[in-house]
Amino acid sequence: MERTGPTVRFSGLLAAVTAAVLAAGALVATAPAAGAADVDLTRNGGFESGLDGWSCTAASGAVVSTPVHGGTKALKATPAGSDNAKCSQTITVKPNSSYTLSAWVQGSYVYLGASGTGTTDVSTWTQSSGAWKQLTTTFRTGPSTTSVSVYTHGWYGTPAHYVDDLSLVGPGGDPVVIPAVPAGLKTTAITSSSVALSWNAVSGASGYNVYRGGTKVATATGPSATVTGLTPSTAYSFQVSATNAAGESAKSAAVTATTTEGGGGGDTKLPARALVGYLHSSFANGSGYTRMADVPDSWDVINLAFGEPTSVTSGDIRFSLCPVAECPNVESEAEFKAAIKAKQAAGKKVLISIGGQNGQVQLASTAARDAFVTSVSKIIDTYGLDGLDIDFEGHSLSLNTGDTDFRSPTSPVIVNLISAVKSLKAKYGSDFVLTMAPETFFVQLGYQFYGSGPWGGQDPRAGAYLPVIHALRDDLTLLHVQDYNSGPIMGLDNQYHTMGGADFHIAMTDMLLAGFPVAGDTTKVFPGLRPDQVAIGLPASSQAGNGHTTPAEVNKALNCLIKKTDCGSYQTHGTWSDLRGLMTWSINWDRFNNWEFSKNFDAYFGN
């Protein structure tokens, strides 16, 4: 959340993650001649049929008529932000066989490679731009490999590049057959709203369907999944099937599971559809100061922005009203407290939000943890507040090297924050409202990258909110990730999504509700949250932050997530009819924009 105008804060993580790839890229290799029985297995390798057969990230791939190497068409791919313009195709191959992969490319830092070979995945690249140049590499498939993915991509920040006449020459694979029925289905974790499942991997399967009571409720690429949105203390029956290009297997034997009793996070008496907003109470900016008493009744949760630490590592949080010199129309302390009580009497919740863009909080020691609990308690008691919003940004949360499992974090700043919040929850009881407002970098990016990674070199902040959310999920009232000030993020469809339209909010929210493997590890699946624990975070106006979404696009996102209509190209993994609502930065900016955001919320939900 920002004190001033929009600022993009998206790390150079992806470049750091892939620096090792650049260093390890092979130079152009001379390939052996193909055998007489070998054929070109690529579908539409000359791009004469557009992108048929190809999957390209975001909107990076397009087919052009000039320049071309052969035929009349070629691929033009344009890297943008953290998207390296990857285009790929999965091809059926034979085990224990040799293949030659080649393509003609034009541009600088253009890559050609193959993954999933079952032996050593290969890639090659060219530094030079200008004339067409052929890239070639070879590989041998493993003893059980029946398909590989061939791909091209560029480099971050480079201009568009071109690819033509891509081929994979070798023996054709056997016809794909429907996979066997999965065996070994079992439960691995059960909460009040979710059941985690695992089963034995099936040879030849490209994916799995999960059924609850005979109805498909989830899909997975690996042998595990988490079914969310369940009712506490309820018995459910689950089955799973395996899928590939040939079709779907029969369903497995069923397993049953009964969810646990409801946790404290749901007992906060919020309306079924809640509107959450941040109120600039301690500072002014271009939107102007708004008094607590002047906040319209549309707002169900009001987060006071911000409580900030005396120093980054002290844990000592302070909050005070905006100085008169900065906010001439600020109310008195007594008026402010009276207005809070009036809001609460009307059923509204008022929280202290800790952090924001400028309030870096690192609870690196137990002393800082204890100071956090003491000082936050004092603020809550002084103003009679309902709870706490955690808006840690920047470098507040990061994972130490070797801290690789979100389910059992070891980094002190993570462990101490979890402990501090649990202490506050225990002190104030089941009605304590707990919300969080992380950025996409700290949550959804965890689908691809987590911390510094297994070999180091990644940004240690990637996915760093996941262990906090997971540990506190039964105490969590609302998670409203900031779907703004974000770079492109990969969704569960393995495509990059860009802020500003309905698609981004659909993909990002679906990830929170469906759950996802962290850093692609199917043994470490972040379970989805209950829909009533999730709200979508948006800027209230174009001045409030990058990624402003028009009311029409906001409504499309709500239609897709709640009703499964207006979904566009992204297919959600459920119909999330109990989605709680919307959050915005901020109430002040909404007032500046003639209350467009809150009026649209009221109109959509019939308030």
Legacy VTK file of the C-alpha trace (Angstrom):
# vtk DataFile Version 3.0
C-alpha trace
ASCII
DATASET POLYDATA
POINTS 607 float
0.000 0.000 0.000
1.321 3.408 -0.892
1.426 6.755 0.821
1.864 8.494 -2.515
1.136 7.783 -6.170
1.660 4.486 -8.001
5.004 2.745 -7.885
5.852 -0.579 -9.502
7.835 -2.785 -7.132
8.429 -6.057 -8.956
11.789 -7.666 -8.316
14.313 -8.824 -10.842
13.744 -12.311 -9.471
13.170 -14.063 -12.749
16.369 -12.751 -14.266
18.286 -13.907 -11.208
16.618 -17.293 -11.267
17.585 -17.899 -14.867
21.075 -16.413 -14.841
22.468 -19.899 -14.374
20.624 -21.011 -17.486
22.365 -18.336 -19.541
25.727 -19.358 -18.171
25.060 -23.016 -18.923
23.549 -22.549 -22.398
25.220 -24.736 -24.982
26.584 -23.305 -28.199
25.317 -24.537 -31.523
26.101 -28.226 -31.903
26.688 -30.276 -35.006
24.114 -33.077 -35.099
24.575 -36.566 -36.472
22.589 -37.505 -39.523
19.131 -38.870 -38.796
18.399 -42.506 -39.453
16.354 -43.615 -42.444
13.315 -44.420 -40.265
13.352 -41.059 -38.526
10.710 -38.421 -39.264
9.996 -34.823 -38.306
7.596 -35.118 -35.388
6.858 -31.411 -34.930
3.340 -30.211 -35.573
3.247 -26.952 -37.541
6.980 -26.366 -37.093
6.947 -23.748 -39.854
4.043 -21.836 -38.258
2.165 -21.916 -41.552
-1.016 -22.690 -39.559
-0.563 -19.882 -37.073
0.068 -21.050 -33.496
-1.747 -24.362 -33.984
0.022 -26.914 -31.805
1.954 -24.290 -29.846
1.447 -22.793 -26.403
2.971 -19.342 -25.827
3.241 -17.417 -22.555
0.987 -14.388 -22.066
0.425 -12.572 -25.375
4.043 -12.940 -26.445
3.604 -15.131 -29.535
2.274 -14.077 -32.942
2.669 -15.304 -36.499
4.004 -12.880 -39.127
4.591 -13.006 -42.874
7.925 -11.181 -42.733
10.675 -11.925 -42.021
10.475 -15.662 -42.741
13.095 -18.337 -43.327
10.970 -20.776 -45.271
7.384 -20.835 -46.468
5.173 -17.829 -45.859
4.998 -17.556 -42.056
7.250 -17.394 -38.998
6.843 -16.952 -35.252
7.429 -13.516 -33.738
7.859 -13.634 -29.960
8.277 -10.541 -27.781
9.631 -10.703 -24.192
7.866 -8.328 -21.801
8.642 -7.700 -18.141
9.229 -11.061 -16.461
7.891 -12.980 -19.485
10.677 -14.370 -21.683
8.261 -15.120 -24.564
8.373 -18.901 -24.343
6.527 -20.995 -26.930
6.398 -24.762 -26.473
4.919 -27.972 -27.862
4.606 -31.430 -26.309
5.592 -34.238 -28.686
5.156 -38.008 -28.360
8.488 -39.873 -28.579
9.922 -43.347 -28.039
11.924 -44.341 -24.955
15.679 -44.940 -25.313
15.835 -43.120 -28.648
17.970 -40.345 -30.137
16.488 -37.084 -31.432
17.757 -33.999 -33.224
16.075 -30.675 -32.471
16.713 -27.698 -34.744
15.189 -24.342 -35.655
16.078 -21.225 -37.601
16.082 -18.081 -35.477
16.678 -14.378 -35.912
17.411 -12.110 -32.956
19.678 -11.911 -29.933
19.635 -14.342 -27.005
17.201 -16.774 -28.625
16.950 -20.194 -26.981
15.961 -23.620 -28.306
15.569 -26.555 -25.965
13.840 -29.732 -24.866
12.651 -30.698 -21.389
11.220 -33.868 -19.901
13.675 -36.017 -21.831
14.162 -38.474 -18.975
17.938 -38.079 -19.306
19.615 -34.678 -19.601
17.435 -31.811 -20.758
19.185 -29.720 -23.406
19.178 -26.159 -24.696
21.190 -24.039 -27.092
21.157 -20.329 -27.842
22.550 -17.616 -30.039
23.835 -14.209 -29.018
23.846 -12.633 -32.442
21.034 -10.741 -34.096
20.706 -9.975 -37.770
20.534 -12.807 -40.286
18.726 -16.116 -39.788
20.819 -18.662 -37.904
20.175 -22.358 -37.325
20.259 -23.727 -33.778
20.648 -27.476 -33.344
20.954 -29.797 -30.370
20.493 -33.506 -29.690
19.283 -35.642 -26.831
18.383 -39.208 -25.943
15.159 -40.138 -24.177
15.062 -42.098 -20.950
13.822 -45.672 -20.562
10.260 -44.603 -19.704
9.998 -41.301 -21.604
7.040 -41.148 -23.993
6.794 -37.376 -24.517
9.029 -34.311 -24.393
8.420 -30.597 -24.488
10.322 -28.596 -27.115
10.488 -24.850 -26.736
11.972 -21.539 -27.769
12.226 -18.358 -25.758
14.031 -15.050 -25.662
15.666 -13.081 -22.879
14.229 -10.534 -20.476
14.265 -6.982 -21.790
15.383 -7.924 -25.295
13.513 -7.019 -28.511
11.267 -9.408 -30.403
12.860 -12.448 -32.017
11.756 -14.758 -34.828
11.608 -18.552 -35.140
10.915 -20.661 -38.233
11.224 -24.220 -39.552
11.499 -25.873 -36.154
11.854 -29.661 -36.328
12.323 -32.637 -34.047
13.681 -35.550 -36.031
13.689 -39.099 -34.652
11.534 -42.194 -34.317
7.841 -41.501 -33.829
6.291 -42.439 -30.516
3.731 -45.158 -30.016
0.054 -44.149 -30.136
-1.130 -42.631 -26.868
-3.424 -44.919 -24.885
-5.800 -44.060 -22.068
-3.891 -44.323 -18.764
-4.597 -46.847 -16.047
-6.834 -46.143 -13.074
-4.894 -44.427 -10.265
-4.229 -46.556 -7.197
-3.344 -45.697 -3.618
-5.709 -42.740 -3.131
-5.461 -41.466 0.454
-5.917 -38.332 2.539
-2.790 -36.502 3.701
-4.241 -33.503 5.580
-7.707 -32.446 6.709
-8.871 -29.024 7.930
-12.299 -27.560 8.603
-12.588 -26.500 4.952
-10.194 -28.656 2.925
-8.977 -32.197 2.316
-5.528 -32.885 0.852
-5.235 -36.052 -1.226
-2.425 -38.052 -2.796
-2.245 -41.155 -4.984
0.249 -43.221 -6.967
1.504 -41.659 -10.195
0.200 -43.324 -13.364
2.548 -44.004 -16.291
1.526 -42.082 -19.391
-0.795 -39.698 -17.529
-0.505 -35.993 -18.275
-2.977 -34.954 -15.589
-5.580 -36.072 -13.083
-9.210 -35.228 -12.295
-10.428 -35.198 -8.697
-14.064 -35.996 -7.939
-16.117 -35.249 -4.824
-19.312 -37.226 -4.612
-19.022 -38.046 -8.322
-18.610 -34.399 -9.412
-15.273 -33.161 -10.752
-14.001 -30.469 -8.410
-10.283 -30.155 -9.199
-7.548 -31.015 -11.670
-3.867 -31.693 -11.013
-0.711 -32.218 -13.025
0.897 -34.432 -10.354
-0.304 -37.145 -7.961
-1.723 -34.835 -5.281
-4.407 -32.184 -4.881
-6.286 -30.260 -2.218
-10.059 -29.884 -2.371
-11.200 -26.643 -0.734
-14.437 -24.823 0.027
-15.736 -27.645 2.248
-18.085 -27.389 5.221
-16.758 -28.091 8.733
-17.658 -31.393 10.417
-18.914 -32.937 7.170
-18.127 -36.304 5.555
-17.069 -36.352 1.887
-16.218 -39.051 -0.651
-13.382 -38.586 -3.152
-12.161 -40.368 -6.301
-9.483 -39.596 -8.874
-8.942 -40.441 -12.544
-5.927 -40.136 -14.858
-5.973 -38.268 -18.172
-3.873 -37.787 -21.280
-4.388 -36.934 -24.937
-6.248 -40.222 -25.517
-8.849 -39.650 -22.831
-9.681 -40.304 -19.184
-9.391 -43.472 -17.130
-12.153 -44.857 -14.961
-12.403 -43.413 -11.458
-10.394 -44.879 -8.617
-11.792 -46.558 -5.543
-13.303 -43.941 -3.250
-11.891 -42.674 0.027
-13.920 -40.800 2.623
-12.871 -37.973 4.905
-14.646 -35.843 7.495
-13.614 -32.216 7.874
-12.721 -30.879 11.292
-14.716 -28.374 13.310
-14.586 -24.764 12.148
-11.623 -22.627 13.176
-11.685 -19.206 14.780
-11.222 -17.374 11.507
-14.869 -17.630 10.550
-16.468 -16.315 13.733
-16.093 -12.603 13.110
-19.655 -11.764 12.002
-18.727 -10.183 8.690
-21.499 -9.864 6.105
-21.600 -12.510 3.386
-20.225 -9.895 0.966
-17.743 -7.530 2.549
-16.115 -4.345 1.262
-12.698 -3.655 2.808
-10.865 -0.342 2.547
-7.770 1.370 3.911
-8.207 4.760 5.556
-5.210 7.132 5.492
-5.395 8.014 9.184
-1.767 8.796 10.004
-0.768 10.752 6.896
-2.065 12.726 3.927
-1.344 12.349 0.243
-2.855 13.482 -3.032
-6.232 11.976 -2.176
-6.729 14.159 0.883
-7.614 13.292 4.472
-10.951 11.588 5.238
-12.321 11.661 8.773
-13.518 8.398 10.300
-17.028 9.766 10.768
-17.208 10.587 7.041
-16.545 7.005 5.864
-19.750 5.796 4.150
-21.690 2.797 5.446
-20.644 0.812 2.351
-17.367 -0.081 4.057
-17.582 -3.189 6.249
-13.907 -3.382 7.285
-11.866 -0.199 7.772
-8.104 -0.649 8.048
-6.278 2.230 9.707
-3.152 3.011 7.692
-0.632 2.620 9.183
1.001 1.420 12.354
4.763 1.651 11.749
7.830 0.525 13.724
10.244 2.809 15.540
12.969 0.995 13.555
12.958 -1.873 11.076
13.980 -4.513 13.635
12.522 -3.098 16.876
9.067 -4.660 16.612
7.816 -1.588 18.478
4.762 -0.375 16.502
3.388 3.141 16.872
0.231 4.792 15.537
-1.021 8.355 15.743
-3.416 10.547 13.822
-2.162 12.715 11.001
-0.576 15.967 12.271
-2.705 19.096 11.854
0.040 20.708 9.773
-0.288 17.878 7.264
-4.046 17.278 7.595
-5.832 20.532 8.521
-9.221 18.799 8.767
-8.058 15.977 11.064
-10.428 15.189 13.936
-9.400 15.115 17.591
-8.422 11.873 19.310
-11.726 11.895 21.196
-13.717 12.409 17.991
-11.755 9.668 16.263
-12.420 7.157 19.046
-16.101 8.097 19.149
-16.386 7.613 15.394
-14.807 4.155 15.687
-17.365 3.174 18.321
-20.170 4.434 16.081
-18.893 2.331 13.180
-18.695 -0.737 15.403
-22.215 -0.126 16.695
-23.320 -0.220 13.033
-21.663 -3.628 12.606
-18.415 -2.431 11.004
-14.934 -3.701 11.888
-12.030 -1.308 12.438
-8.484 -2.718 12.383
-4.962 -1.407 12.730
-2.918 -2.121 9.598
0.774 -2.686 10.244
3.404 -1.942 7.616
2.592 -0.435 4.242
5.101 0.732 1.683
7.246 2.634 4.195
6.743 0.549 7.340
9.319 -2.241 7.061
8.898 -4.696 9.963
11.430 -7.480 10.558
10.788 -9.545 13.688
14.232 -11.101 13.567
14.468 -11.710 17.332
12.214 -12.904 20.123
12.631 -9.474 21.732
11.193 -7.853 18.587
8.381 -10.411 18.585
7.453 -9.592 22.179
7.667 -5.850 21.517
5.338 -6.325 18.558
2.724 -8.098 20.682
2.942 -5.494 23.449
2.836 -2.433 21.190
0.105 -3.718 18.873
-1.999 -4.660 21.905
-1.607 -1.112 23.210
-2.871 0.357 19.917
-5.830 -2.029 19.826
-6.750 -1.252 23.421
-6.253 2.514 23.087
-8.640 2.825 20.147
-10.910 -0.119 20.931
-10.138 -1.894 17.639
-11.453 -5.219 16.359
-8.204 -6.711 15.149
-5.116 -6.574 12.983
-4.250 -6.277 9.295
-0.768 -7.438 8.253
0.469 -5.390 5.302
4.146 -6.324 5.351
5.827 -5.214 2.117
9.295 -4.630 0.730
11.930 -6.491 2.751
9.832 -7.248 5.826
9.523 -10.952 5.005
12.168 -13.146 3.405
13.279 -16.746 3.677
16.737 -17.763 4.821
18.780 -20.029 2.560
17.719 -23.617 3.178
14.207 -22.682 4.337
12.421 -24.534 1.530
9.180 -25.931 3.010
6.328 -23.496 3.663
4.759 -26.037 6.035
7.640 -25.879 8.513
9.408 -22.495 8.204
12.687 -21.844 10.006
13.445 -18.197 9.151
13.168 -16.073 12.336
11.204 -13.225 10.715
8.573 -15.768 9.623
8.498 -17.874 12.785
8.329 -14.837 15.068
5.530 -13.195 13.105
3.432 -16.357 13.266
4.075 -16.635 17.001
3.216 -12.968 17.587
-0.097 -13.170 15.746
-1.065 -16.364 17.547
-0.383 -14.596 20.851
-2.642 -11.714 19.854
-5.352 -14.131 18.743
-5.135 -15.975 22.054
-5.332 -12.702 23.987
-8.393 -11.284 22.224
-10.318 -14.486 21.501
-12.408 -15.831 18.650
-13.850 -12.434 17.630
-10.384 -11.082 16.823
-10.360 -10.097 13.138
-7.180 -11.011 11.252
-6.606 -9.893 7.672
-3.567 -9.841 5.395
-2.723 -7.782 2.311
0.399 -9.252 0.700
1.600 -8.472 -2.811
1.468 -11.122 -5.564
5.270 -11.414 -5.366
4.955 -12.894 -1.882
2.078 -15.287 -2.621
1.175 -16.365 -6.166
4.753 -16.106 -7.428
5.382 -19.009 -5.042
3.837 -21.283 -7.676
7.081 -20.869 -9.621
9.700 -19.759 -7.082
10.077 -20.093 -3.319
12.771 -18.260 -1.398
16.320 -18.459 -2.671
15.564 -21.818 -4.275
17.214 -25.212 -3.919
20.501 -23.901 -5.365
20.369 -20.292 -4.161
20.381 -17.215 -6.346
16.650 -16.458 -6.317
15.076 -13.519 -4.511
14.550 -14.825 -0.930
11.270 -12.902 -0.664
9.531 -14.962 -3.353
6.479 -16.672 -1.840
7.531 -15.591 1.669
3.941 -14.952 2.842
2.903 -18.562 2.156
4.174 -20.022 5.454
2.482 -17.189 7.375
-0.858 -17.686 5.620
-0.650 -21.448 6.008
0.215 -21.420 9.703
-2.567 -18.936 10.481
-5.227 -20.223 8.076
-7.581 -21.332 10.870
-7.315 -17.883 12.483
-7.450 -15.912 9.239
-10.554 -13.850 8.582
-9.611 -12.441 5.185
-6.744 -12.609 2.723
-6.873 -9.840 0.139
-3.773 -9.992 -2.037
-2.882 -6.746 -3.782
-3.675 -7.471 -7.438
-1.801 -4.324 -8.469
1.714 -2.880 -8.611
2.610 -6.325 -9.928
4.538 -7.778 -12.809
3.075 -10.640 -14.866
2.386 -13.738 -12.744
1.960 -17.324 -13.925
-1.429 -18.843 -13.125
-2.487 -22.449 -12.734
-2.886 -22.625 -16.520
0.901 -22.099 -16.746
0.320 -18.865 -18.651
1.413 -15.408 -17.522
-1.351 -12.996 -16.550
-1.021 -9.226 -16.509
-2.745 -6.801 -14.141
-5.422 -4.318 -15.165
-8.204 -6.587 -16.441
-10.601 -9.280 -15.247
-8.272 -12.085 -16.333
-5.597 -11.162 -13.772
-8.021 -11.149 -10.849
-9.645 -14.390 -11.985
-6.340 -16.244 -12.285
-4.791 -14.840 -9.095
-7.899 -15.463 -6.972
-8.446 -18.961 -8.354
-4.908 -19.862 -7.243
-5.734 -18.915 -3.651
-8.922 -20.969 -3.667
-7.720 -24.038 -5.568
-4.281 -24.234 -3.956
-1.053 -24.941 -5.836
2.248 -26.816 -5.623
4.888 -24.468 -4.249
7.810 -23.960 -6.649
6.253 -26.667 -8.805
6.863 -29.352 -6.165
3.792 -31.601 -6.098
4.845 -32.940 -2.684
4.502 -29.433 -1.212
1.007 -28.244 -2.112
-0.311 -25.030 -0.559
-3.941 -25.900 0.308
-6.574 -23.510 -0.974
-8.397 -21.201 1.395
-12.140 -21.119 1.970
-13.893 -18.708 -0.421
-15.259 -16.749 2.548
-11.647 -16.081 3.592
-10.726 -14.397 0.299
-11.358 -10.937 -1.142
-9.852 -9.386 -4.272
-7.521 -6.400 -3.730
-7.721 -3.548 -6.265
-6.821 0.149 -6.562
-9.817 2.451 -6.123
-8.764 4.718 -8.981
-6.090 5.112 -11.618
-4.249 7.483 -9.246
-4.168 4.921 -6.421
-1.836 2.358 -7.988
-0.706 0.645 -11.158
-3.171 -1.934 -12.382
-6.431 -0.020 -11.944
-9.350 -2.124 -13.161
-12.524 -0.561 -14.528
-15.848 -1.407 -12.852
-16.902 -3.413 -15.924
-13.790 -5.596 -15.663
-14.226 -5.946 -11.896
-17.744 -7.237 -12.505
-16.475 -9.722 -15.101
-14.019 -11.088 -12.551
-16.778 -11.445 -9.949
-19.069 -13.117 -12.490
-16.408 -15.675 -13.360
-15.354 -16.513 -9.826
-18.827 -16.536 -8.261
-21.016 -17.659 -11.180
-18.483 -19.171 -13.655
-19.589 -16.805 -16.417
-17.526 -14.143 -18.280
-14.374 -16.182 -17.614
-12.590 -15.504 -20.891
-9.757 -17.924 -21.658
-8.971 -18.872 -18.041
-10.964 -21.781 -16.619
-11.389 -21.664 -12.846
-10.986 -24.793 -10.727
-14.331 -24.325 -9.034
-17.349 -22.061 -8.728
-16.465 -19.915 -5.748
-19.959 -18.735 -4.801
-18.940 -17.787 -1.243
-16.160 -15.388 -2.274
-16.201 -12.756 0.450
-15.810 -9.560 -1.552
-13.392 -6.797 -2.475
-10.614 -4.777 -0.862
-9.304 -1.474 -2.133
-6.502 0.964 -1.637
-8.055 3.146 -0.506
-11.181 4.748 0.990
-9.512 8.138 0.516
-8.775 7.484 -3.157
-12.332 6.222 -3.675
-13.652 9.466 -2.250
-11.287 11.371 -4.560
-12.810 9.379 -7.463
-16.414 10.194 -6.519
-16.871 6.819 -4.752
-16.820 4.877 -8.043
-15.374 1.706 -6.480
-17.764 1.402 -3.522
-20.804 2.406 -5.599
-20.015 -0.359 -8.079
-19.635 -2.876 -5.230
-23.014 -1.863 -3.791
-24.677 -2.046 -7.197
-23.225 -5.457 -8.033
-24.228 -7.095 -4.759
-27.503 -5.178 -4.430
-26.547 -3.325 -1.273
LINES 1 608
607 0 1 2 3 4 5 6 7 8 9 10 11 12 13 14 15 16 17 18 19 20 21 22 23 24 25 26 27 28 29 30 31 32 33 34 35 36 37 38 39 40 41 42 43 44 45 46 47 48 49 50 51 52 53 54 55 56 57 58 59 60 61 62 63 64 65 66 67 68 69 70 71 72 73 74 75 76 77 78 79 80 81 82 83 84 85 86 87 88 89 90 91 92 93 94 95 96 97 98 99 100 101 102 103 104 105 106 107 108 109 110 111 112 113 114 115 116 117 118 119 120 121 122 123 124 125 126 127 128 129 130 131 132 133 134 135 136 137 138 139 140 141 142 143 144 145 146 147 148 149 150 151 152 153 154 155 156 157 158 159 160 161 162 163 164 165 166 167 168 169 170 171 172 173 174 175 176 177 178 179 180 181 182 183 184 185 186 187 188 189 190 191 192 193 194 195 196 197 198 199 200 201 202 203 204 205 206 207 208 209 210 211 212 213 214 215 216 217 218 219 220 221 222 223 224 225 226 227 228 229 230 231 232 233 234 235 236 237 238 239 240 241 242 243 244 245 246 247 248 249 250 251 252 253 254 255 256 257 258 259 260 261 262 263 264 265 266 267 268 269 270 271 272 273 274 275 276 277 278 279 280 281 282 283 284 285 286 287 288 289 290 291 292 293 294 295 296 297 298 299 300 301 302 303 304 305 306 307 308 309 310 311 312 313 314 315 316 317 318 319 320 321 322 323 324 325 326 327 328 329 330 331 332 333 334 335 336 337 338 339 340 341 342 343 344 345 346 347 348 349 350 351 352 353 354 355 356 357 358 359 360 361 362 363 364 365 366 367 368 369 370 371 372 373 374 375 376 377 378 379 380 381 382 383 384 385 386 387 388 389 390 391 392 393 394 395 396 397 398 399 400 401 402 403 404 405 406 407 408 409 410 411 412 413 414 415 416 417 418 419 420 421 422 423 424 425 426 427 428 429 430 431 432 433 434 435 436 437 438 439 440 441 442 443 444 445 446 447 448 449 450 451 452 453 454 455 456 457 458 459 460 461 462 463 464 465 466 467 468 469 470 471 472 473 474 475 476 477 478 479 480 481 482 483 484 485 486 487 488 489 490 491 492 493 494 495 496 497 498 499 500 501 502 503 504 505 506 507 508 509 510 511 512 513 514 515 516 517 518 519 520 521 522 523 524 525 526 527 528 529 530 531 532 533 534 535 536 537 538 539 540 541 542 543 544 545 546 547 548 549 550 551 552 553 554 555 556 557 558 559 560 561 562 563 564 565 566 567 568 569 570 571 572 573 574 575 576 577 578 579 580 581 582 583 584 585 586 587 588 589 590 591 592 593 594 595 596 597 598 599 600 601 602 603 604 605 606
